Amino acid sequence: MAAVKKQIRNSRYYVGGVTNLTRNGHGKLLMKDGSYYEGEFAHGEIEGNGSRFWAKTGVSYSGQFSGGELHGCGVMQKGNGERYKGEFSYGLRDGNGFLLDKDGQTYEGSFHQNKRHGEGQMHYRNGDQYEGGWLLDQQQGHGVMRFGDGSVYEGQWRNNLFNGQGTMIHCSGIIYEGLWTNGRPLGGASKVVIEGGDVLEVFQETPFCVEVQLQTEAGEKATGENGRVLQISTAIRLCDLSPSTTPASLLKMMEDIKETPIPTPFGFQVVSYPLMERAFGSQIFIDTAAPLAVAAVAAKSGSAQADSPLLPEGEWESGSGSDGPPLVGGTPSDLDGLFAGQEEDSTPPPANQRVEEGQAKFKNLLLAPPPHDFIPYQLMDELKRNIKKPSNRAPTDRPVLSQDKNSERRSSTGSCFTSNTKKSSIDSRSVRPGEYVIMVKDVTNPPFQGQTLPPAFALLRLFPAKTKSKNSQTDKTKITRGQEDMAKYPGLF
């Protein structure tokens, strides 16, 4: 009996079965700090099924015990909301179990020494779900992560990061399959490159294509990537004006440009210029007002001008009663007054392209007619008027860069204006030969792994259109004159 009293003094008190002065069977042991155990005892030790509560931490446990420790299956609840149901080994989570942590995240799978270890499934608070291998609380081995935004990664992991062979299907549509290192694709794209060099040369009225390639940091083609969305656009150089030497009228024009200039790697800034994708068949230029207007003027004048801006070879015959497909959008008589203040529809830009095996191609591109009162063109015209005329030319009342006295048509460089009102209107809406800039941007949304590739740039040199002339030397002469004007007046094109 003395031994029993001593036990009661040290433990505050014990109520339960006693055999040979030792706790045995079911009982309750209350500690001095308010903690307690209630359950089975064997030979004086906590053994079997029972419940325990720790007063200082607020932790409670209900389950199996061995030698006074948590051992076997049980449920542990903590004061911060964390709850574990599963297997224990001498006080530690070990074996299979289900864990709800304090942040509301859940893990179901294998544990070792209180850590996630082996195969398991984790549901994160942000909606991500991982199923696969674990090593001491870190994702390791093969696993599948389904992100809350819809992206999926399946492959190898190490230290909670993508490492090794794996495939990412991004919510933006990008698919990358290949090697990963520290969470980043080893052969992933790091830049956009326009094929063909920094300068592309095309002719007026002739559709062209632009091929683009995604490259790695090493300059190799990123063949493992598909689905990145690229957008193509064009721009025109913004004239460099010095406030001290530039007339106030020109400075005012510069202020009227609402668009923020875009810097280029060529050492000058540009502003956007419309680009369109040519339609074929019955939809030719359905959304482009200027070519229809040109057709209307030609029909009323009774002539088919083969070298008029923008209309491809063969379209004039269609508008002049030939057997070809007619222009869509109404007869020429429906177009009266188009340049008399009526609003025209904006030209839709080319469709964005998705990358396939590291490359993309934009087809059937054409520079669209400029908007009404296009300020960069107006700036060019004003600057040309202020250029000192060569001494071997007679002065004239209007700006002329190149003009044939015996012809009413404008020169191949697009820098001459006639006195005809309708032709002047058409000329103001024509694409002028000269130097433009092609830009290709990564517009993938949301950005792949939170990063957008830097844009690619290339110079686009537009030469006067080839005419239907049997004398190839005539065509060559016109092209040469256009090149001479470009070299003579850099920055105006």
Residue pairs with C-beta under 8 A, 6 or more apart in sequence:
1 21
3 21
4 18
4 21
7 14
7 23
8 14
11 29
11 30
11 31
11 32
12 30
12 31
12 32
13 30
14 23
14 27
14 28
14 29
14 30
15 27
15 28
16 23
16 25
16 26
16 27
16 28
16 29
16 41
17 23
17 24
17 25
17 26
17 27
17 41
18 24
19 25
22 43
22 44
23 29
23 41
23 44
23 45
24 41
24 42
24 43
24 44
25 40
25 41
26 39
26 40
26 41
27 38
27 39
27 41
28 36
28 37
28 38
29 36
29 37
29 38
29 46
30 36
31 55
33 55
33 56
34 55
35 52
35 53
35 54
35 55
35 56
36 52
36 53
37 46
37 50
37 51
37 52
37 53
38 50
38 51
38 52
39 46
39 48
39 49
39 50
39 51
39 52
39 65
40 46
40 47
40 48
40 49
40 50
40 65
41 47
41 48
42 48
45 67
45 68
46 52
46 65
46 67
46 68
47 65
47 66
47 67
47 68
48 64
48 65
49 63
49 64
49 65
50 62
50 63
50 65
51 60
51 61
51 62
52 60
52 61
52 62
52 65
52 70
53 59
53 60
53 61
54 60
57 78
57 79
58 78
58 79
59 76
59 77
59 78
59 79
60 76
60 77
61 70
61 74
61 75
61 76
61 77
62 74
62 75
63 70
63 72
63 73
63 74
63 75
63 76
63 88
64 70
64 71
64 72
64 73
64 74
64 88
65 71
65 72
66 72
66 90
67 90
69 90
69 91
70 76
70 88
70 90
70 91
70 92
71 88
71 89
71 90
71 91
72 87
72 88
73 86
73 87
73 88
74 85
74 86
74 88
75 83
75 84
75 85
76 83
76 84
76 85
76 88
77 83
78 102
80 102
81 100
81 102
81 104
82 99
82 100
82 101
82 102
83 99
83 100
84 93
84 97
84 98
84 99
84 100
85 97
85 98
86 93
86 95
86 96
86 97
86 98
86 99
86 111
87 93
87 94
87 95
87 96
87 97
87 111
88 94
88 95
89 95
92 113
92 114
93 99
93 111
93 113
93 114
93 115
94 111
94 112
94 113
94 114
95 110
95 111
96 109
96 110
96 111
97 108
97 109
97 111
98 106
98 107
98 108
99 106
99 107
99 108
99 111
99 116
100 106
101 107
103 125
104 125
105 122
105 123
105 124
105 125
106 122
106 123
107 116
107 120
107 121
107 122
107 123
108 120
108 121
109 116
109 118
109 119
109 120
109 121
109 134
110 116
110 117
110 118
110 119
110 120
110 134
111 117
111 118
112 118
112 136
115 134
115 136
115 137
116 122
116 134
116 136
116 137
117 134
117 135
117 136
117 137
118 133
118 134
119 132
119 133
119 134
120 131
120 132
120 134
121 129
121 130
121 131
122 129
122 130
122 131
123 129
124 130
124 148
126 148
127 147
127 148
127 149
128 145
128 146
128 147
128 148
129 145
129 146
130 139
130 143
130 144
130 145
130 146
131 143
131 144
132 139
132 141
132 142
132 143
132 144
132 145
132 157
133 139
133 140
133 141
133 142
133 143
133 157
134 140
134 141
135 141
138 159
138 160
139 157
139 159
139 160
139 161
140 157
140 158
140 159
141 156
141 157
142 155
142 156
142 157
143 154
143 155
143 157
144 152
144 153
144 154
145 152
145 153
145 154
146 152
147 153
147 171
149 171
149 446
150 171
151 168
151 169
151 170
151 171
152 168
152 169
153 162
153 166
153 167
153 168
153 169
154 166
154 167
155 162
155 164
155 165
155 166
155 167
155 180
156 162
156 163
156 164
156 165
156 166
156 180
157 163
157 164
158 164
161 180
161 182
161 183
162 168
162 180
162 182
162 183
162 184
163 180
163 181
163 182
163 183
164 179
164 180
165 178
165 179
165 180
166 177
166 178
166 179
166 180
167 175
167 176
167 177
168 174
168 175
168 176
168 177
168 185
169 175
170 176
170 227
170 448
170 449
171 446
172 227
172 228
172 229
172 444
172 445
172 446
172 447
172 448
173 227
173 228
173 229
173 354
173 444
174 225
174 226
174 227
174 228
174 444
174 448
175 225
175 226
175 227
176 185
176 188
176 224
176 225
176 226
176 448
177 224
178 185
178 186
178 187
178 188
178 224
179 185
179 186
179 187
180 186
184 449
185 224
185 225
187 216
187 220
187 222
187 223
187 224
187 225
188 216
188 222
188 224
188 225
189 214
189 215
189 216
189 222
189 225
189 228
189 355
189 358
189 453
190 215
190 216
190 217
190 222
190 453
191 214
191 215
191 217
191 453
191 454
191 456
192 212
192 213
192 214
192 215
192 230
192 440
192 441
192 442
192 453
192 454
192 455
192 456
193 212
193 213
193 214
193 215
193 456
194 200
194 210
194 211
194 212
194 438
194 440
194 456
194 457
194 458
195 211
195 212
195 213
196 211
196 458
197 458
198 457
198 458
198 459
199 458
199 459
199 461
200 208
200 210
200 438
200 458
200 459
200 460
200 461
201 461
201 463
202 208
202 460
202 461
202 462
202 463
203 462
203 463
203 464
203 465
203 466
204 309
204 310
204 431
204 433
204 462
204 463
204 464
204 465
205 309
205 310
205 311
205 312
205 313
205 366
205 465
206 312
206 465
206 466
207 278
207 312
207 363
207 364
207 365
207 366
208 365
208 366
209 361
209 362
209 363
209 364
209 365
210 232
210 361
210 362
210 365
210 438
210 440
210 458
211 359
211 360
211 361
211 362
212 230
212 232
212 353
212 355
212 359
212 360
212 361
212 362
212 440
212 456
213 221
213 358
213 359
214 221
214 222
214 225
214 228
214 355
214 358
214 359
214 453
215 221
215 222
215 358
216 222
221 358
221 359
222 358
223 357
223 358
224 358
225 355
225 357
225 358
226 354
226 355
226 356
226 357
226 358
227 354
227 355
228 354
228 355
228 442
228 444
228 448
228 453
229 352
229 353
229 354
229 355
229 442
229 443
229 444
229 445
230 352
230 353
230 354
230 355
230 360
230 440
230 441
230 442
230 443
231 349
231 352
231 440
231 441
231 443
232 275
232 350
232 353
232 362
232 365
232 438
232 439
232 440
233 272
233 275
233 349
233 438
233 439
233 441
234 272
234 273
234 274
234 275
234 367
234 436
234 437
234 438
234 439
234 460
235 262
235 264
235 270
235 271
235 272
235 273
235 436
235 437
235 439
236 270
236 271
236 272
236 273
236 376
236 436
236 437
237 268
237 269
237 270
237 376
237 435
237 436
237 437
237 491
237 493
238 254
238 257
238 261
238 268
238 269
238 270
238 271
238 376
239 376
239 379
239 380
239 383
239 491
239 492
240 268
240 491
241 250
241 251
241 254
243 251
247 382
247 386
249 382
250 379
250 382
250 383
253 375
253 378
253 379
253 382
254 379
256 375
257 271
257 375
257 376
259 271
259 272
261 269
261 270
261 271
262 269
262 270
262 271
262 272
262 439
263 269
264 270
264 437
264 457
265 457
266 437
266 457
266 459
268 491
270 437
271 376
273 367
273 370
273 376
273 436
274 346
274 347
274 349
274 367
274 368
274 369
274 370
274 371
275 349
275 350
275 365
275 366
275 367
275 368
276 287
276 288
276 347
276 348
276 349
276 350
276 365
276 366
276 367
276 368
277 348
277 349
277 350
277 351
277 362
277 363
277 364
277 365
277 366
278 284
278 285
278 312
278 364
278 365
278 366
279 285
279 286
279 364
280 364
281 325
282 325
282 328
283 328
284 315
284 325
284 327
284 328
285 291
285 292
285 310
285 311
285 315
285 327
285 328
285 329
286 328
286 329
287 345
287 347
287 348
288 310
288 347
288 368
288 369
289 338
289 344
289 345
289 369
289 429
290 309
290 310
290 369
290 426
290 429
290 430
291 310
291 311
291 315
291 327
291 369
292 327
292 329
292 330
292 335
292 338
293 335
293 338
293 339
293 425
293 426
293 429
294 305
294 308
294 309
294 310
294 311
294 426
295 311
295 315
295 316
295 319
295 327
295 332
295 335
296 332
296 333
296 335
296 336
296 338
297 422
297 423
297 426
298 304
298 305
298 308
298 316
298 319
298 320
299 319
299 320
299 332
300 332
304 316
304 317
304 319
304 320
305 316
305 409
306 313
306 316
306 467
306 468
307 409
307 465
307 467
307 468
308 316
308 426
309 369
309 414
309 426
309 430
309 431
309 465
310 366
310 369
310 430
310 431
313 468
314 324
315 324
315 327
317 324
318 324
318 325
318 326
318 327
319 326
319 327
319 332
338 344
339 422
339 425
339 426
339 429
344 372
347 368
347 369
350 362
350 365
352 443
353 360
353 361
353 362
354 360
367 431
367 436
367 462
368 431
369 429
369 430
369 431
370 377
370 428
370 429
370 430
370 431
372 428
372 429
374 428
377 428
377 432
380 492
380 493
381 399
383 492
384 399
384 401
384 415
384 489
384 492
385 399
387 489
389 395
389 396
398 417
399 415
399 417
400 415
400 416
401 411
401 413
401 415
401 416
401 485
401 488
401 489
402 411
402 412
402 413
402 415
402 416
402 481
402 485
403 411
403 416
404 411
408 418
408 420
408 423
409 418
410 416
410 417
410 418
410 423
410 427
411 481
412 433
412 464
412 465
412 478
412 479
412 481
412 482
413 432
413 433
413 464
413 481
413 482
413 485
413 486
414 427
414 430
414 431
414 432
414 433
414 434
414 464
415 432
415 485
417 424
417 427
418 424
418 427
431 462
432 462
432 493
433 462
433 463
433 464
433 482
433 485
433 486
433 493
434 461
434 462
434 486
434 492
434 493
435 459
435 460
435 461
435 462
435 486
435 493
436 459
436 460
436 461
436 462
437 457
437 458
437 459
437 460
438 457
438 458
438 459
438 460
439 455
439 456
439 457
440 455
440 456
441 455
442 452
442 453
442 454
442 455
444 452
461 486
463 479
463 482
463 483
464 478
464 479
464 481
464 482
466 475
467 474
467 475
467 478
469 475
485 493
486 493
